[in-house]
Amino acid sequence: MTCPLVEELSRLHEVHLFTLTHGEAEEKAGIGHFSNLCAGVYTAPGTSRIDIPVLGRSFFSRYPYKVHRFTSRELAQKAARAAEKHPPDVIHCQNFYMALYARDLAARCKVLYQENFETLLLERWCANAANPILRRMIQIEARRTRNFEMECPVWFDWLATISGADEMHYRQAAEMFPGTRDLIHSRIVTVRPGIDLSYYTTRQEQSLSNPFPPRAMKNLVFTGMFGYEANVDGAVWMVKEIMPLLERENLSLWLVGQKPADTVRALHNPPWIHVTGAVEDIRPYLHHADLSVVPLRIGGGIRLKILEALAMGCQVVSTPVGCEGLWSQEDPPVWSIAETPADFAESIRTCLHQEVDRAGLRRWVSERFSPTRFIDELTNLYSCSTLKSTT
């Protein structure tokens, strides 16, 4: 969601972008793209997902691993020099692990946007971890992450969460931190993201060629980055616990996304289970799939994959965790929600035998997750008018 945000903000404002690079092939094109849009693009080398030296340093630190992994002295120095040369009106930090860059920089308004409440993600991962050593390590990391997520909002004028559910979890966690509780309560607000409906559309249907083999099987898709713990756990759970309950349904499950972990690669078993790795365009899979599944048991924030599927007119079955923050009792979902393997399998059967209102699914997204509304709400935060009138 960061790329569309930067693109739109750079159209309206002078934007200086700071980011880490990780040696991936598409980064050069991305940096070139944003260099044409932004007043300045500043980069520094990042570390790998599991970096042993960084992990070792973080083990004896009060800060969590992700903060160490994403904090670069080189990038911090570039940010300090740029802020001195071009004093910023607004500093926007995307996610808690980038917060240290903003701590000592001055601006009229500073906003921290949280795509996840990371503490909750780690607590759920811990609850599902079978290995006791891993579980203990996650517990330690969850505690340090909770402490940091309660500390870093003090450095900002606004803490923006991606969903009302995340805001609620943040407020509940803050009750255990009397020193910052009132400050967090006064600075937290929900800003739901936007989705690029001009991209996730079937208007160019002729260019969305069918990626699935020409056979009679029904195709389920699970999209995401399959090196990410929540997606790895979900993929294994889907294949091991749910698909066996559907063996008579003549189904094929497609795990579509980059960097699949070895655990996910081992699930590849055509024609029933396909692990694609990175694909050039996710839209043909969503357009031609019979169903999108979101079998997540850990995680937080909002799953944009659900919004992308609905915008493409693809029906969805999700766990409660997978669709958390997207709906409420007053605003019910237009997808199916199931928690146990048996219920998930039954929901899949039901969806595959019902007529799909593709236009209605897309309309649900457009009415709630407009990119224009997202930018307007963020821009309003950047003014800091509400905060400064009450403090």
N, C-alpha and C positions, 0 to 999 in steps of 0.2 A: 504493500500500500504506500510505501515511501516514495516510489518513483512518480506515480501520478500526482502526489501531493507537491513534490518539488516542481514538477512541470507546471502545475497551475499557479503556484505561488510565484514562480519566476516570471510568469506572464504579467503578474500584477505588481510585483515588487522587485527590488534589487536583492538578489539572493546570493549568499556565499555558502557553498556546500562543503562540508568536511566529512570525509569517509575513509574507512580502511579498505585496503585491497588484499585479495587472498590468492592472486595468481591464476584466476580463472579466465578461460578464453574470452568470455563475453564482456569482461570488465573493460577492456580497451575501448570497445564500441560504446559502452555505457558512459564512460568518462568523456569520450568525444561528444556524445549526444548532449550531456549536461553542460559541457564547456560552451556549447553554442547557446544555451539557455540562461546560464547563471553568470553573475558578475565575476565569480571566481570559484574554481573547484580545487580543493586541497586534499591530497591523499598521503597516506603513509602505509607501509606494509603491515598487514595484520598477522595473526597467528592461526594455526590450524585448529579445527574443532576440538581435538584433544591434544593439547600441547604440554608435554611432560614438564619442561622447566617452569612454565607458567603455573601448572598445577602444583608443583612443588612450592613455589613462592606463595601461592594462595593458601596453602595448607596451614601456614603459620600467621596468616593475616586475619584481621577482623572483617575484611571485605570478601565477598563471594568470588568464585572462580570467574564468572562471566565478566565481572567488573575488571579483574586483572587482564582477562583475555582481550577486552575491547578498549582498554586504556593504553594509548601509545604516547610516550613522551614526545616523540617527533610530531605527532599530530597536535598534541596539546601546545607545543611551542608555536606551530603554525597558526593555531587558533588565536593564541595570545598576540602574535605579531599582527595578524589580520585585524583583530579587534582594536589594536592601538592605531592602525593605519585607517581603518574604516569603522569607527565606533558604531556598534549595532544598536538599532532601536529595539529589536526583538531577538532573543535567542530561543530557538526551538530544539529541544533534545528528543530524539525518538528512542524511547525505552530507557529504563533505569541504568543499564550498564554503560550508557554514554554520559551519565549525569556529571561525572567528575570533571569533564571538559568545561562545563558551564559554571562550576562552583565558584571559581575565583574571577570570573569575567563579569564586567558590569554591562547592564543594558536596562532600558526603560522597563522592559517586561521580559520575563523568562518563563517558558512553558515546558513542562515535561509531559510528553504524551506516552502513555503506557499501553502497548498492544496486548500485554498480558499482565496479570498479577502473578508474578513469577513464583512467589511463595506458595500459592495454591497449586500451581503446576507441580512443584517439587513434592508437596505433601501427597498429592494424588499418585505421583510416580512411586513414592516410598510405599504407599499402601498396596501397590500392585507388584512391587519388587520381590521376587522369590528368593534371591540370594541374600543371606543375612549380612554379609560384608558390604555389598552394594547398598543395602537398605540403610545401614549405619552411616555410610558416607553421604547418602542423600539427606539423611536427617541432619547431619552437621551442616551441609550446604543450605538446606532449607532454613535453618536457624540464622545463619549469617545473612542469607538473602532477605529474610524478614526484617532483620535489624537494619539492613541497608535501605530497603524499600520504605521503612519508616523514617529513616534519617534524611534521605536525599530530597524529599519534597520541601524541606526547610530552605533549600537553596533556590527555590523557584516561587514565582508569583502564583502560578496555577499548576495543579496536577490534573491532567485530563485522562480519564479512563475510556477505554474503547466500548464499554457496555455498562448498563446499570447494574448488572450482576457483579462486575469487577469493582465498581464503586462501592457496592454494599460490602463485598469481602474486604476491601481496603478499610472502610470505616470500622468494621468489626475488629480487624487486626489492630487498628489504631487505639482501641480501648485499652490494650495492654501496655501502651506507651504514654503515660500521663504527660510527660514532658513535651510531646509533640502532638498529642491527640487533638486539642482544640485548634491548633494551627492547620493540621491536615483537614479537619472537618470544614474549616472555613475556606480552604483553597481547592477542594476537590470538585470536579464537575465531569459529567459524561459527555463525550463528543463521539457519537457513532460515526464510523467511517463511511466513505462513499465508494461506489463501484462504478467503473467506467462502462456505462451501458452502451456507448457507441462501439466498444470493442467486443463485449460479450453480447453479441446479437446474432441472429440467424438471417439477417437481411442479405448477407453475402453467402447464402446457402450453397450456391453453385461452387464456391471455392472451398467449402468444408467437406472435402471428399471423405468417404467412409473409411476409417482406419481398421475396421474389424474384418476378419476373413468372411467370405461369402458362405455361411453355413446357417443351419437352423437354430443354433444356440442363442439364448438370450445373453446380453452382455451387461455386466455390472462393472462400474468403474469406482475406484478409490484413488483420489488424486492427492498429491502432496510431495513434500521433500522427504524421501524415505531413509534419510540418515537421522532424522529428527525422532527423538525417543518416543513421543506420543504416537507418531505415525507407525513406527516400527512395532510398538506394542499393539496398536490397532490392527495392523496387517496380520500379525501372527494370530491374534485372537479371532479375526475374521476367518482365516484359512483353517485353523485348527478346531475352532469351537462352533462356528456358524455354517460354513460351507458343507460339512458332513451332514447337516440336517436338511440340506437342499439337494442331495445327490440325485434325486428323481426329477428335478426340475429342468435338467439339461441347460445348466448355466455355465457361463465363463466369467471369471473375475479378472479384471485388469487393474494392476497396481501401477499407476501412471505418475511418474515423477522422478526427479533427478537424484543422484547420489544414493542409490539404495544400499543399505548396510548388508553385510554378508548374511545376516539372519534373514533379511528380506529376499535376497537373491536365491537363497536356498529354497524358497517357497515356489519358485518358477516350475511349473508342471503343466505345460500345454497338453491338450487344449482347454483344461479347466482353470489353470492359474497362469497368468502372464505377468511378468515383471518387465516393464518396457525400458526403465531408465529414463533419461531426459528425452523429451520430445520437443519438436520445434514449436508446436501449437497445441494447446490443450483443448481448444474449442471443438475440433472435430470429434474428439472422444466424448465430450459432454453432449454434443448435438445428436450423435448417432447412438449413444448408450440407451439402454432400456431403463436404467436406474443408476443413480449415484449413491454410494454408501459412505457413511462417516462413522465407522465403528470405534470411536475414541473413548478410552477409559481414563486418560490423563490429559491434562492441558487446561487452558483457561483462555480468557479473551473472547474473541469472535472468530469463527471459522469462515474466512472469506470463500473457501471452497464451496460452502453451501450456497452463498449468494451467487457465485459464478455459475453453479449448476442451475439454479432457479432462473437466473437471467437468460440462460440458454434454453429454457423450457424443459429441463430435465428434472423429473421427480426425484425425491431424496428420502432415504431412511437414515436416521441418525440416532446415536445414543443421547441421553440427556446431557452428558458432558460435551459431546460434539456440537450441540446447538445452543449451549448455554449463552445467555445474553442476547439472543436473537428474537425472543418472543416473551410474552407475559400472558397472564390470565385475561387481561383486557385486550390483548392483541395476539390471538392464537396463531399457531404455526400453520403453514400450508404444506407441510411435509409430515412424515410419520416418525414417531419417536418410540424407541424400544430399548430396553436396558439389558435383558437377559438374552443369551443365545437363542433360546426357543422363541421368545417374543420377536427378536430381530429377524429370525428366519420367517416367521409367520407374516410379519410386516412386508418383507420382500415378496412373498407369495401374493399377498393382497394387492400390492402396488403393480405387480406385473400383469395382473388380470383386470385392472381398472383403466378406464379412459383417462387420458392425461389432458388437463387444461393448460397447455403450454403458455398461452397468452396470459392466463390468470397468474401463473407462477412468476412470470416476468413482471407483471404489473405490481405484484406484492413487493418485489425488490425496488422497483423504480419509485414507489410511493414512500419508501422508508430510508433508502440508502443513496440518495442523490448526491453526486459529487459537488454540486453547487451548494447544497445545504451544508456539507462537510466543510468546505472552504470558508463559507460565510461564518459558521460557528467558531472556527479557529481564528479567523480574522478579528472577530469580536473579542476573543480572549486576548489577542495580541494588544488590544487597546488598553487592557487592564483597568478599564473604567469602573467596573463593578467592584473589583477588589480595592482600588485606591479610594473609593468613596466610602468604604466601610472600615478602613484601617487607619 
